[in-house]
Amino acid sequence: MPRRLPRATLMESLRLTGVLVPPGAAHAAYGRDPLRSRTLLAALESRYGGRPVLVRGLRGPVLLILSKRDALRVLSEDDDAYGPVLCERPFDLSADVLRPRFIAIATAEAEQVTSGVLDHARLNSCWQRVARRCVYGDGAARDEELTRLLEGVMRAGRWRARRRQEILSGRYDARIIDHLRRAEPGSLAGLIAETPEPESRGLMQAAFWLMGLGSTAAGLTQTLALLAAHPPHRKSARADPDYLRACLREGLRLWPPVPALSRVTTAETEWYGVTLPAGSTVLVPVAAHQRSPRLPYANTFAPEIWLDGTAADEWWARPGCDGVNLTLAVGTAFLAAVLRTARPKPVGRLLSPHRPLPQAIDLTRLRVSMRPLRRDPAQG
């Protein structure tokens, strides 16, 4: 193990492990409270001059990235030395051809959440149905057990319950295989069936897409709650896809479902004169940078930063891969369909336009009341 890179103390490692260091999730690190580590990260950056720091992780040493320059190096799509943890790189699927179909699915399903009191459980149930239909087709629409199994696999991984994870993974894989073999046209499974790749890789890719799409539910709940507390000044903004996409990105920036990105070195890499062996875990704590104290909008709902170029210079706001862009497009269409017929009104005072937004959010406490919009008599 390298001996000249800075090492976090035992206490620093313990604190970081609880909020950032990956416990074995597929391609990202999940923490209990990602922003709780912001002060600690700032102290480490100051103490070590922004150099990467070796942290004692649950499964070995982790290289914690603190500077913008190093983050760009690790996340660069041009460098094959850093691959997603425990997940193969996506093979060349031109999934964007399915965008119209996915948007149509999201628009249709959105009708379920346009009235009454909407909480995260209700919205999540609706959105997971969208995700299943997009990935596996309409035949998977009612397969709620598939989603429960995926959540169970991820939960077991976080708690290092290896035996339970193996059992649930077996059940999950068997269910996926059944859906993949249907190869329903207009779904990702149908597209995978047309790709000359081994079945095991198709299995991995389908699971990866379902997890990625499904994780957007939290961002959608947060965005609707933010729009309820901070309604746009212009009524037309509710129908503007660019504005709604910016709102969704803000919901994800303020309380990201994935607080840190993990990579594993596929070859020996050199860091500040020290060689890091292949197979080393490298961690980029994105969440802390997205609400850094240096940002004037850190703790405010500021969708305009995605529209006026303010966020364009931030490394954590890079456009992302085709899968991320497709997911944002489908999520934006879902929001647009909801807001065409209803307006979210706040329930409770968890989010307020008169004070800074909280560092962490409890999704179970977020509720909005969906009020039907009055129809313009001139439209008939």
Secondary structure by P-SEA (a helix, b strand, c coil): cccccccccaaaaaaaaacccccccccbbbbcccccaaaaaaaaaaaacccbbbbbccccbbbbbccaaaaaaaaccccccccccccccccccccccaaaaaaaaaaaaccccccccccaaaaaaaaaaaaaaaacccccccaaaaaaaaaaaaaaaaacaaaaaaaaaaaaaaaaaaaaaacccccaaaaaaaccccaaaaaaaaaaaaaaaaaaaaaaaaaaaaaaacccccccccccaaaaaaaaaaaaaacccccbbbbbbccccccccccccccbbbbbaaaaaaaccccccccccccccccccccccccccccccaaaaaaaaaaaaaaaaaaccbbbbbcccccccccccccccccccbbbbbbbcccccccc
